Amino acid sequence: MKSKSKAVLLSETEIDDIVEAQADDPSVWEGPIHVRMKSSTMRLSAELAARAAFFARLHHASSVDDWLKRIIKERIDFEEAAFSGLKRDLTIKKSRRKHSLASR
């Protein structure tokens, strides 16, 4: 009969501590993962393309493509930060609720 072990849930701080402790030990890390990306094309309306071109010039971008890439990256960074904050807030609320129920 196999015994089932429960997964241990670690906090972000605990995970950070483990990663930092193992950072210089190559035996604990997997090999690199190579990701092949395909280029994609996005169609914009003439009005939206003109607006993007205006702001690209206003911001002295070398091209509209470069400016759009920068804007998309900034937006994704913002969304990731907001998502991480939301996850952190939910974890804190869940932890508080758990402690509140335990103290009853």
Phi and psi restraints in degrees (value plus and minus 20) as a CYANA .aco file:
   2 LYS   PHI    -104.6   -64.6
   2 LYS   PSI     117.7   157.7
   3 SER   PHI    -110.2   -70.2
   3 SER   PSI     118.8   158.8
   4 LYS   PHI    -113.7   -73.7
   4 LYS   PSI     108.3   148.3
   5 SER   PHI    -120.2   -80.2
   5 SER   PSI     122.7   162.7
   6 LYS   PHI    -102.6   -62.6
   6 LYS   PSI     121.8   161.8
   7 ALA   PHI     -90.1   -50.1
   7 ALA   PSI     117.8   157.8
   8 VAL   PHI    -111.5   -71.5
   8 VAL   PSI     106.2   146.2
   9 LEU   PHI    -109.7   -69.7
   9 LEU   PSI     102.2   142.2
  10 LEU   PHI    -124.4   -84.4
  10 LEU   PSI     127.9   167.9
  11 SER   PHI     -96.7   -56.7
  11 SER   PSI     145.0   185.0
  12 GLU   PHI     -79.5   -39.5
  12 GLU   PSI     -58.1   -18.1
  13 THR   PHI     -84.7   -44.7
  13 THR   PSI     -62.6   -22.6
  14 GLU   PHI     -83.8   -43.8
  14 GLU   PSI     -61.3   -21.3
  15 ILE   PHI     -83.5   -43.5
  15 ILE   PSI     -64.9   -24.9
  16 ASP   PHI     -78.3   -38.3
  16 ASP   PSI     -62.8   -22.8
  17 ASP   PHI     -81.8   -41.8
  17 ASP   PSI     -63.0   -23.0
  18 ILE   PHI     -84.6   -44.6
  18 ILE   PSI     -66.0   -26.0
  19 VAL   PHI     -81.8   -41.8
  19 VAL   PSI     -64.2   -24.2
  20 GLU   PHI     -84.0   -44.0
  20 GLU   PSI     -57.8   -17.8
  21 ALA   PHI     -88.4   -48.4
  21 ALA   PSI     -50.5   -10.5
  22 GLN   PHI    -120.0   -80.0
  22 GLN   PSI     -18.8    21.2
  23 ALA   PHI     -76.9   -36.9
  23 ALA   PSI     -57.2   -17.2
  24 ASP   PHI    -114.8   -74.8
  24 ASP   PSI     -11.9    28.1
  25 ASP   PHI    -127.5   -87.5
  25 ASP   PSI      78.4   118.4
  26 PRO   PHI     -84.6   -44.6
  26 PRO   PSI     -38.1     1.9
  27 SER   PHI     -90.3   -50.3
  27 SER   PSI     -38.7     1.3
  28 VAL   PHI    -112.9   -72.9
  28 VAL   PSI     -24.6    15.4
  29 TRP   PHI    -126.9   -86.9
  29 TRP   PSI     123.8   163.8
  30 GLU   PHI     -94.3   -54.3
  30 GLU   PSI     146.5   186.5
  31 GLY   PHI     -88.2   -48.2
  31 GLY   PSI     147.3   187.3
  32 PRO   PHI     -84.5   -44.5
  32 PRO   PSI     129.5   169.5
  33 ILE   PHI    -125.9   -85.9
  33 ILE   PSI     104.4   144.4
  34 HIS   PHI    -118.5   -78.5
  34 HIS   PSI     109.6   149.6
  35 VAL   PHI    -135.9   -95.9
  35 VAL   PSI     107.7   147.7
  36 ARG   PHI    -121.5   -81.5
  36 ARG   PSI     102.7   142.7
  37 MET   PHI    -124.6   -84.6
  37 MET   PSI     120.6   160.6
  38 LYS   PHI    -117.0   -77.0
  38 LYS   PSI     123.1   163.1
  39 SER   PHI     -89.7   -49.7
  39 SER   PSI     133.3   173.3
  40 SER   PHI    -153.6  -113.6
  40 SER   PSI     137.6   177.6
  41 THR   PHI    -138.0   -98.0
  41 THR   PSI     120.4   160.4
  42 MET   PHI    -145.7  -105.7
  42 MET   PSI     111.5   151.5
  43 ARG   PHI    -110.2   -70.2
  43 ARG   PSI     115.4   155.4
  44 LEU   PHI    -139.4   -99.4
  44 LEU   PSI     128.6   168.6
  45 SER   PHI     -86.0   -46.0
  45 SER   PSI     138.7   178.7
  46 ALA   PHI     -78.7   -38.7
  46 ALA   PSI     -59.9   -19.9
  47 GLU   PHI     -84.7   -44.7
  47 GLU   PSI     -65.3   -25.3
  48 LEU   PHI     -86.9   -46.9
  48 LEU   PSI     -59.1   -19.1
  49 ALA   PHI     -83.8   -43.8
  49 ALA   PSI     -60.0   -20.0
  50 ALA   PHI     -86.1   -46.1
  50 ALA   PSI     -61.2   -21.2
  51 ARG   PHI     -84.0   -44.0
  51 ARG   PSI     -61.8   -21.8
  52 ALA   PHI     -83.9   -43.9
  52 ALA   PSI     -61.8   -21.8
  53 ALA   PHI     -82.8   -42.8
  53 ALA   PSI     -60.3   -20.3
  54 PHE   PHI     -79.4   -39.4
  54 PHE   PSI     -69.5   -29.5
  55 PHE   PHI     -90.9   -50.9
  55 PHE   PSI     -51.7   -11.7
  56 ALA   PHI     -82.3   -42.3
  56 ALA   PSI     -63.9   -23.9
  57 ARG   PHI     -85.5   -45.5
  57 ARG   PSI     -62.5   -22.5
  58 LEU   PHI     -78.3   -38.3
  58 LEU   PSI     -56.2   -16.2
  59 HIS   PHI    -114.8   -74.8
  59 HIS   PSI      -8.5    31.5
  60 HIS   PHI      36.2    76.2
  60 HIS   PSI      16.9    56.9
  61 ALA   PHI     -93.4   -53.4
  61 ALA   PSI     129.2   169.2
  62 SER   PHI     -88.5   -48.5
  62 SER   PSI     -47.4    -7.4
  63 SER   PHI    -177.9  -137.9
  63 SER   PSI     143.0   183.0
  64 VAL   PHI     -83.4   -43.4
  64 VAL   PSI     -60.6   -20.6
  65 ASP   PHI     -77.6   -37.6
  65 ASP   PSI     -67.0   -27.0
  66 ASP   PHI     -82.0   -42.0
  66 ASP   PSI     -62.1   -22.1
  67 TRP   PHI     -84.4   -44.4
  67 TRP   PSI     -64.4   -24.4
  68 LEU   PHI     -83.3   -43.3
  68 LEU   PSI     -60.5   -20.5
  69 LYS   PHI     -79.9   -39.9
  69 LYS   PSI     -63.6   -23.6
  70 ARG   PHI     -83.9   -43.9
  70 ARG   PSI     -63.5   -23.5
  71 ILE   PHI     -84.0   -44.0
  71 ILE   PSI     -63.6   -23.6
  72 ILE   PHI     -83.8   -43.8
  72 ILE   PSI     -63.4   -23.4
  73 LYS   PHI     -81.6   -41.6
  73 LYS   PSI     -65.4   -25.4
  74 GLU   PHI     -79.9   -39.9
  74 GLU   PSI     -60.7   -20.7
  75 ARG   PHI     -87.7   -47.7
  75 ARG   PSI     -61.3   -21.3
  76 ILE   PHI     -85.4   -45.4
  76 ILE   PSI     -61.8   -21.8
  77 ASP   PHI     -78.8   -38.8
  77 ASP   PSI     -62.8   -22.8
  78 PHE   PHI     -82.5   -42.5
  78 PHE   PSI     -66.0   -26.0
  79 GLU   PHI     -83.2   -43.2
  79 GLU   PSI     -61.4   -21.4
  80 GLU   PHI     -83.4   -43.4
  80 GLU   PSI     -61.1   -21.1
  81 ALA   PHI     -84.8   -44.8
  81 ALA   PSI     -62.5   -22.5
  82 ALA   PHI     -84.5   -44.5
  82 ALA   PSI     -61.5   -21.5
  83 PHE   PHI     -84.6   -44.6
  83 PHE   PSI     -63.4   -23.4
  84 SER   PHI     -82.1   -42.1
  84 SER   PSI     -61.9   -21.9
  85 GLY   PHI     -82.8   -42.8
  85 GLY   PSI     -61.0   -21.0
  86 LEU   PHI     -84.4   -44.4
  86 LEU   PSI     -64.2   -24.2
  87 LYS   PHI     -81.2   -41.2
  87 LYS   PSI     -63.1   -23.1
  88 ARG   PHI     -82.3   -42.3
  88 ARG   PSI     -65.1   -25.1
  89 ASP   PHI     -81.9   -41.9
  89 ASP   PSI     -61.6   -21.6
  90 LEU   PHI     -85.8   -45.8
  90 LEU   PSI     -58.5   -18.5
  91 THR   PHI     -84.0   -44.0
  91 THR   PSI     -62.7   -22.7
  92 ILE   PHI     -83.9   -43.9
  92 ILE   PSI     -64.8   -24.8
  93 LYS   PHI     -82.6   -42.6
  93 LYS   PSI     -62.1   -22.1
  94 LYS   PHI     -82.9   -42.9
  94 LYS   PSI     -62.6   -22.6
  95 SER   PHI     -84.5   -44.5
  95 SER   PSI     -63.3   -23.3
  96 ARG   PHI     -83.7   -43.7
  96 ARG   PSI     -61.2   -21.2
  97 ARG   PHI     -84.7   -44.7
  97 ARG   PSI     -60.3   -20.3
  98 LYS   PHI     -84.2   -44.2
  98 LYS   PSI     -64.6   -24.6
  99 HIS   PHI     -86.3   -46.3
  99 HIS   PSI     -57.0   -17.0
 100 SER   PHI     -85.1   -45.1
 100 SER   PSI     -61.9   -21.9
 101 LEU   PHI     -89.1   -49.1
 101 LEU   PSI     -54.9   -14.9
 102 ALA   PHI     -89.9   -49.9
 102 ALA   PSI     -49.3    -9.3
 103 SER   PHI    -103.7   -63.7
 103 SER   PSI     -25.0    15.0
